[in-house]
Amino acid sequence: MGDSPCKHIRGLDKILQPKAYECEECVKNGKHDWLHLRTCQTCGGTFCCDNSPSKHMTAHFHATGHPVIISAEPGEQWLWCYLDEDFVEY
């Protein structure tokens, strides 16, 4: 990781906040067993993290190529870029 955020994080116009505090895919499947939530900064989808049983955010990245996420957890303010493995607090 370099001194400045990667191009994917620098290229964000604004931070997309979660529409609801729930994993969209878990809810579709009738599950509510997520641990932490992340919001995609390309499409605004909110999905569960890799510590959750279904790991929907990483699956979303692999399916779509959308590289940057934020934590959707209250009080946490950070971004992660899957492609560049770049972490930035804001």
C-alpha positions, 0 to 999 in steps of 0.5 A: 500500500502506497502513501496515497489511496489507490486510483479506485478510491481516489476516483470516488465522487462520493461515499454511498451509504447503506440503504438499510442495515441488512445483507441484501442476499441474506434477506433474499435467502431468508437468513439473518446471520451476518456479522458485519456489513459492507456497502459497495461503492459502485452500485450501493449494494450492502452485503455481509463480510467475510466473517459472516457465513455467506461472505456475500460482499466478496462474492459480489466483488467476484461477480461484478468486479466492483472494487471499493467497499465501505464498512456499513457498521455504525461508527466505522469509517473506512474504505477497502479496494479489493483490486489493490488491497488498499485500506483507507480511513476517512 
